[in-house]
């Protein structure tokens, strides 16, 4: 039996419980098992043979809402001009009427790529910045292709993005398809923290769930739907004041008896955070939004799968607290094991699947994020229903509808 240190408090000797050592080793074992199972799912997922290429590649309308503040928009648009897709691509860029700066960037892009089938669609709003859903509604009126692919303004598509993703849309029963994110901004600490968080969790969170249940939401960065399916669900109508447009669209598609499909298409996200407050605000939104708009629509089974799949992420943080509290070598060793395993899994995902690499000077942040992000997530889930987003303070209601809140 391991010897425990004795602590004196006056004349009394306080001995830490031997159960703490067993608990620490048990938690480390659960973490290793969690990562092994999730990594096995990831390896199997990417190792499966994809659907065959269609006999005729469908035309695609790339529906692109543009909003002031997008990171490196010119380079993002250049990547879309370089897409290697056998079918025809129609580019529809929806910009705010009053946003002269970003409309100019889009016009310059059109001039530099005159061979593209592309147009800029202006949209007006009372505040000068229309919501994404409003832009999608307006842009959809200008979509003519068989497939509508909605893509955010900070998404950098790799050349084969559409060729990898779209064949899944034409498999039996598929109604919408989406990909997997890889964050690429390591320019400062706030942006690096976000990149480390996403790249540590995206593959391990989204892929294993597909082996237990059908995906119940769409990752809204980029997704594709057949235009006739989108018409059947009413397009984006009724989502003008709903923050969970991607969750609601998934619910509507599934309501037709179709499924939403996770594909192995990897896309890059160029998302810059100039301050730690901006980073913390994004982390908070990412968990308040689904708590209010997605969780109320999930079945009990889906909620249970999500909860169980997330518990492993809490273990390193628990061990980090146990180590100084118990002052036991078991807790320190167990914590070290979780950090080594986390780093190994992270590097495997980078090398084998993400194909993007963390700068050596930022690798230490991967372990820091693993310890701190569970605290941020728990704080967000236990917090109120107000968030700050794009210069507005919003109160998010159950189901995803929102109203603007007074700024204190």
N, C-alpha and C positions, 0 to 999 in steps of 0.2 A: 504494500500500500504506500502511496506517495506520502511523504511527510509534509505537513502543513506548517507554515510559519505561525508562531505565537505572537500575539499582540497584547501588551500590558495596558490596562486601564485602571490606574490606581493599584490596588492589591490584587485585582482579578486578572486572570489570563484568559483571553478570548481566542478560541481556535476556530479558524474557518472550517466550514463543513467539507468533508471529503467528497460530498456529492457535487460540489462545484467543479472539481476536476473532471469527473465523469460527464457532467453536463457539457463542459467545454469540448471534450473529445467527441461527444455525441453530436453536438451542433456542427463541429467541423466535418464529421462523417456525413451528416445530412447535406451539408453544402457541397461536398465533393460529389455525392450521389446526384444531387440536383443538377450540377454542371455537367456531369457525365451523361445523364439522360437527355438534357437539353442539347448538348453538343452532338449526341448520337442522332437526334431528330434533325438537326441542321445538316449534318453530313448526308443523311439519307435523303432529305428534301432536295438538296442540290445535286445529288447523285442520280435522281430519277430521270428517266428519259422524258423530255418534254413532248407536247403534242406536235404532230407533223405540220409543216408549213402549209398554208392554204393553197389550193390550186390557183386562186386569184387573190392577191393581196388587196384588202379593201381600202378604199380611200379613207383618209382620216382628217377630221377637223381638229386641229390643235387649238383648243379654246384657252386663252391665256389672259386672266385678269391681272392688270398691272396697277400697283399702288405705290405711291411715294414711300420711300424708305427701303425698297428692295435692294439687297446687297449686290453690287456689281452687275447691274442689269444688262449692260452691253455685252459682257462676256457670256452671260446666261443665254441671251438671244442668239449669239454667234454659235453656241453649241447646238441650238435647235436648227439652225441653218445647215449644220453639218450632219444631221441625222442620216444614217444609212438605212433607208427603208425602201423596199421594192415598189410600194404603192404610192399613190399621190397624197401629198400633204397640203392641206389648206390651213394657213395660219390666220387666226382671228385674235388680234390684240385689243383688249378692252381697257381703255384708259379714262381717267377722270377728265372731264372737260376743262377744269380749271388747273390741271397739273401740266403746265407748259414744259417743265423740265423733263419729265419722263416721256411725254408725248414727243419731244424733240429727239430723245434717245431712240425711240421707236422709229421715227421718221428717218433718222440717220441710218438705222439698221436696214430699213427697206431700200434706201438708196445704195447701200453697199451690197445688197443681195437682190438685184433686180429680177432674177429668174424665179424668185419665190412667188407662189400664189399666196399673197398676204395682204391684209388690210388692217387699218386702225379704226376701231369703233369707239367714239367718244360717248360717255355717259355722264349725266348730270345728277347732282344730289344737293340737298339743302346745305349740308355742311361742307361741301367741296370735295369730300372723299366718300365715294359710294362703297357699300359693303361688297365683299366678294360675291355673295349670292345674287345681288342686284346686277353685278357685272356679268355673272354667268347667265342670268336670264336674258340680258340684252345681247350678249354674244351668241347665245343659242339661236336667236332669230337670224343670224348670219351664217349658221352652220349648214352645209349642204352635203357633207360626206356621209358615208354609211356608218362610220364610227365617230363618236365624239370623245376626245381625250382632253380632260381638264387638267391643267398643270399650273401650279403656283409660280409666282414671279421670281422666287429664289431657288428654283430647282434647275440644276444643270444636268441635262440628259446626256447619257453616254451614247455614242453613235448607234449602237444596236438596241437601244431601249425599246423602241416600238416593235422591232422584229422579234425580240424575246417575249414581250408581254402580250401582244395581240393574239397569237395563236391560241392562248388559253381562253380568250373571249368566245371562241367558236367551238369549244368543247361542249359536250352534252350538258344542258342545264345551266350553263354559265350566263349570268346577267351583267356582271361588272367585274373588272379585274384591276389589281393595283400591285405596287412593287414594295421595295424595301429601301429604307433611307441609309445613306452614309454621309455624315457631316464632315466637312472638309476645311473649315475655318479654324486655324491655329494661330492667328495673328496676334492675339492678346489673351490674357488669362480668362476673362469671362467667356469669350468665344470658345476657347480651348476646353473649358469645363463643360460647355454644352456638347461639343463634339465628342469628348470622352464619354459623357453620359449616354448619348445616343448610340455610339458605336460599341459601347459595352453591352447594351441592352436590346437593340432592335432585333437582331437575328434570334437571340435567345428568348425574346418575349413573344414575337409574332408567329414564328415557325412552329414551335412545339404545340401551341394551342390548336393548330390545324389538324393534329393527330387525335385530338380529343373531341373536337366539335367543329362544325363549319364556321368560317369567319363570320362574325356578327356585326362587323363594321368595316368601313373603307378607310384606308389611310388617305386623307384628302390632298396630300402633296401632289399626287398624280394618279388618276384613275381613268379607265376607259369604259364606255358603255355604248352599245349599239343605239343608233339614233332612234330607231323604232321603239326600243325598250324605254328610252328616256321619254319619249312622247307618251307611252302608256302610263308612266308613273307621274305624268304632269310636269315633267322637266324640273325646274327649280322653283316652281310657283309655291307660294305660301311659306317660303323660307327667308323672306326679307328680314325678319326679326328673330331668326333662329341661329344660334351660334354653332349648333351641331349639325350643319348641313350635310356633312359626309356620313354621319351616323343615321340621319333621317333618310338620306338617299338609299343607304344600304337596307334600311327597314322597308322602304317602298319596293325595292327590287325583290327582296325576299318575299314580300307580300304577293308577288306575281307567281310564286313557286319557283323562282330562279335563285341561284346561289351567287354569292360574291366570292371571288377566288384570289387567293394569295399566289403571286407568281414570283419566280426567282430573279426578276429584273431589279438590278441595283441602280439607284440614281443618287446623284450627289446634291447636297444642300449647302448653298453658300449663304449662311446666315450669320451676320456679324452682330455682336453685342458690345457696345462701346463702354458699358459700365456693369458693375456687379448687380446693380439694381435691375437693369434690363434683363440680365440672365435670370435673376431670382424671379422676376415677374413672369418670364416665359415658363419657368418650371412650375410656378403656381397655376398659370392658365392651363397648362397641359393636363393638370389633374383636377382642377375645379370644373373645367369644361365637360369632360366625360362623366365626372361624378354627377353633374346636374342633367346633362343631356343624353348620356348613353346608358348609365347604370339603371335608371328607372325603366328602360325599355328591354333590358336583358332578362332572360329567364333565370330561375333560381340555379339551374345547372350551369349556365354560362357564368353567373356571378361566382359560383363555387370554384369552377375551373380557373377563373382569373385570380381569385384569392389564393388558392393553393399554389398556382404557378408563380406568384409574386413573393411568397413567404421566404424563399431561399435568399432573396436579396437583402433581407433584414439581418441575416446571421452574422456577417462580418461586423456590422455595427454593434450588435449585442455582445460579441466577443471583445470588441474594442472597449466597451464599458466594463465588462467582467475583468479584464486584465488588471487595471489599476485597483479595482474594488476588492477583488479576491487576493491579489498579489500572489497568484499561483503561476508556476511555470506552465501548467497545463493550458491555461487560458492564453498565455503569450504564444505558446507553440501552436495552438489551434488557430489563433488569429493569423499567424505566419503562414500556415497551410492554406487558409482561404485566400490570402493575398497572392501566393505563388500560383495557385490554381486559377484565380481570376486573371492574372497576367498571362498565363499560358493560353487560356481559352481566348482571351482578347487577341493575342498575336496570331493564333490559328485562324480566327475569323478574318483578320486583316489580310493575311497572306493568301488564304484559300478562296475567299469569297468577296470581301469588300474591295480588294485590290487598290486600296489607298492606305497610306502609312503615316502613323503618328510621328512627328519629329521627336528625336531622342530627347530634346530638352523639355518635352511636354509629357513624356511617358509616366512620370511620377504622379501626374494628375489622375491617371486611370484608377489608381488605388485610392486616392483621396476622394474621388467621386463615388466610388463604391461604398465608402464609409459614410459620407455626408448626404448623398441623395436620398437614402431611405428616410432620414429625418425631415428633409424638405417635402418629400411625398406625404408622409404622415401629417405634417403640419398643414399642407394644402388640403388634404382630405378632411381634416378636422376643423378647417377654418370656415369663415362665412362664405356668402355667395357673391361677393363683389370682387371684381378684378379690374385692372387697368389694361387697356388694349388700344394701340394706335391712337394715343392721345385722349382716349375717352375712358371714363369710369363706368362700368356696366354691372348691373345686378342680373345674375343668371338664374332663371327660374327652372323648376323641375320640367324636364322635357326639352330644354334648350332655348326657349324663348327668352329674350332679354329686354331690359329697359335701362335707359341711361340713369345713372345714380348721381346725386349731388356730390360735387367735389368739396371735401372738408377744407 
